[in-house]
């Protein structure tokens, strides 16, 4: 299993219609085959400058690779993410089994 996460800050004013539209558009990512447990998250801590997060899981590396190449994902990145996200941090995890 791979858990794909990204924390980010938008260029839009907090609470703006542009912010809401971005988050609505991002829901399309949940419909990509292989995406499991998609969540949109709001940052509540002052320990970093990010405002939102997305989290999703994939059964394996192949599902994650298909997601990255899927036209819905590549289109969202080109049309929404690149022009609207001011800063981000992407983290991808695999669970430890306790044997490492």
LOBAGU-474900 format. One line per 4 residues: number of its first residue (from 1); their letters; for each residue x, y, z of N, C-alpha, C. Coordinates in steps of 0.05 Angstrom, whole numbers, plus 5000, padded with zeros to 4 digits. Layout:
N
NUM	a	X Y Z X Y Z X Y Z ~ ...
END
This chain:
100
1	xxxx	5017 4977 5000 5000 5000 5000 5018 5025 5000 ~ 5009 5045 4985 5023 5071 4985 5003 5092 4993 ~ 5010 5108 5013 4994 5131 5020 5008 5156 5009 ~ 4993 5169 4991 5003 5194 4978 4990 5218 4992
5	xxxx	5007 5236 5001 4997 5259 5015 5011 5284 5004 ~ 4996 5306 5005 5007 5332 4997 4995 5353 5015 ~ 5012 5370 5026 5004 5393 5042 5009 5418 5024 ~ 4991 5437 5024 4994 5459 5005 4981 5485 5015
9	xxxx	4989 5506 5002 4977 5533 5006 4969 5544 4979 ~ 4945 5554 4977 4935 5565 4952 4942 5594 4950 ~ 4942 5605 4925 4946 5633 4920 4921 5649 4926 ~ 4898 5636 4930 4873 5649 4935 4869 5658 4964
13	xxxx	4853 5678 4967 4846 5687 4994 4831 5666 5009 ~ 4837 5662 5035 4822 5642 5051 4792 5648 5050 ~ 4777 5627 5046 4748 5629 5045 4736 5640 5019 ~ 4753 5645 5000 4744 5657 4974 4730 5636 4957
17	xxxx	4715 5646 4938 4702 5628 4918 4723 5613 4902 ~ 4745 5625 4896 4766 5612 4881 4777 5588 4897 ~ 4780 5592 4923 4790 5570 4940 4769 5547 4940 ~ 4744 5553 4943 4723 5533 4942 4722 5519 4915
21	xxxx	4725 5533 4893 4725 5521 4866 4749 5502 4863 ~ 4772 5509 4873 4795 5492 4871 4790 5466 4885 ~ 4780 5468 4910 4774 5444 4926 4753 5426 4913 ~ 4733 5439 4901 4712 5423 4887 4724 5409 4863
25	xxxx	4740 5423 4848 4753 5411 4824 4771 5387 4832 ~ 4784 5389 4855 4802 5368 4864 4787 5342 4870 ~ 4761 5344 4875 4746 5319 4881 4746 5300 4858 ~ 4751 5309 4834 4754 5292 4811 4776 5271 4814
29	xxxx	4796 5278 4830 4819 5260 4834 4809 5234 4848 ~ 4789 5236 4864 4779 5213 4879 4766 5192 4860 ~ 4758 5201 4836 4744 5184 4817 4764 5168 4799 ~ 4789 5174 4801 4809 5160 4784 4811 5131 4794
33	xxxx	4810 5112 4776 4813 5084 4784 4838 5079 4800 ~ 4835 5065 4822 4858 5058 4839 4860 5076 4863 ~ 4847 5099 4863 4848 5117 4886 4829 5106 4908 ~ 4840 5104 4932 4825 5094 4955 4828 5115 4978
37	xxxx	4807 5117 4994 4808 5134 5018 4817 5163 5013 ~ 4807 5175 4992 4813 5203 4985 4802 5221 5007 ~ 4818 5239 5017 4809 5259 5036 4820 5286 5029 ~ 4804 5307 5034 4813 5334 5033 4814 5343 5062
41	xxxx	4836 5356 5070 4840 5362 5098 4847 5392 5101 ~ 4838 5404 5123 4845 5431 5130 4865 5431 5153 ~ 4887 5445 5149 4908 5447 5169 4898 5463 5193 ~ 4903 5452 5217 4894 5466 5241 4917 5475 5259
45	xxxx	4941 5468 5252 4964 5475 5268 4978 5499 5257 ~ 4990 5515 5274 5006 5537 5266 5035 5530 5262 ~ 5041 5504 5262 5069 5495 5261 5081 5496 5233 ~ 5064 5501 5212 5074 5504 5185 5056 5524 5170
49	xxxx	5064 5531 5146 5050 5552 5131 5029 5540 5111 ~ 5025 5514 5112 5006 5502 5093 4977 5504 5105 ~ 4958 5506 5087 4930 5509 5095 4913 5484 5091 ~ 4920 5468 5072 4904 5444 5064 4922 5420 5060
53	xxxx	4909 5397 5059 4923 5373 5052 4904 5354 5036 ~ 4915 5338 5019 4901 5316 5006 4915 5291 5015 ~ 4900 5270 5019 4911 5244 5026 4895 5223 5010 ~ 4909 5203 5000 4896 5181 4986 4914 5157 4988
57	xxxx	4902 5133 4983 4918 5109 4984 4915 5093 4958 ~ 4935 5077 4953 4936 5060 4929 4944 5033 4938 ~ 4933 5012 4926 4939 4984 4934 4968 4978 4930 ~ 4981 4989 4909 5009 4982 4903 5021 5004 4885
61	xxxx	5046 5000 4878 5061 5019 4862 5049 5021 4834 ~ 5038 5000 4823 5026 5001 4796 5002 5019 4796 ~ 4985 5017 4817 4961 5034 4818 4970 5063 4821 ~ 4990 5069 4837 5000 5096 4840 5011 5107 4814
65	xxxx	5026 5090 4799 5037 5098 4773 5015 5105 4753 ~ 4994 5088 4753 4971 5093 4735 4957 5120 4742 ~ 4954 5125 4768 4942 5150 4777 4959 5174 4767 ~ 4985 5173 4770 5002 5195 4762 5000 5201 4732
69	xxxx	4995 5180 4716 4993 5184 4687 4965 5188 4677 ~ 4945 5186 4694 4917 5188 4686 4911 5216 4676 ~ 4896 5219 4655 4890 5246 4644 4876 5265 4663 ~ 4859 5254 4681 4846 5271 4701 4867 5283 4719
73	xxxx	4886 5267 4728 4908 5277 4745 4926 5297 4731 ~ 4936 5289 4707 4954 5307 4693 4940 5333 4685 ~ 4914 5332 4678 4899 5356 4671 4896 5374 4696 ~ 4889 5362 4718 4886 5378 4743 4912 5392 4750
77	xxxx	4934 5377 4749 4960 5389 4755 4966 5413 4737 ~ 4962 5409 4711 4968 5430 4692 4949 5454 4693 ~ 4924 5448 4696 4903 5469 4694 4896 5483 4721 ~ 4900 5468 4743 4892 5480 4769 4916 5482 4788
81	xxxx	4930 5459 4791 4951 5458 4812 4973 5479 4806 ~ 4985 5477 4783 5008 5495 4776 5001 5524 4779 ~ 4978 5533 4767 4972 5562 4769 4961 5571 4796 ~ 4950 5553 4813 4936 5561 4837 4949 5555 4863
85	xxxx	4969 5536 4863 4982 5529 4888 5007 5545 4891 ~ 5009 5558 4914 5033 5575 4919 5057 5559 4929 ~ 5052 5539 4946 5073 5523 4957 5062 5497 4966 ~ 5079 5476 4965 5069 5449 4974 5092 5431 4983
89	xxxx	5084 5410 4996 5102 5389 5005 5088 5363 4999 ~ 5100 5346 4984 5089 5320 4977 5104 5298 4992 ~ 5089 5280 5004 5101 5257 5018 5086 5232 5010 ~ 5101 5211 5004 5089 5185 4997 5101 5165 5017
93	xxxx	5083 5149 5029 5090 5130 5050 5082 5102 5043 ~ 5098 5083 5053 5090 5055 5054 5092 5047 5083 ~ 5072 5031 5092 5072 5023 5121 5097 5005 5127 ~ 5107 5009 5150 5128 4991 5160 5115 4966 5170
97	xxxx	5127 4944 5165 5116 4919 5174 5125 4910 5202 ~ 5144 4924 5213 5156 4917 5238 5180 4898 5235 ~ 5187 4891 5211 5209 4873 5206 5234 4888 5197 ~ 5231 4914 5191 5254 4929 5180 5274 4935 5202
END
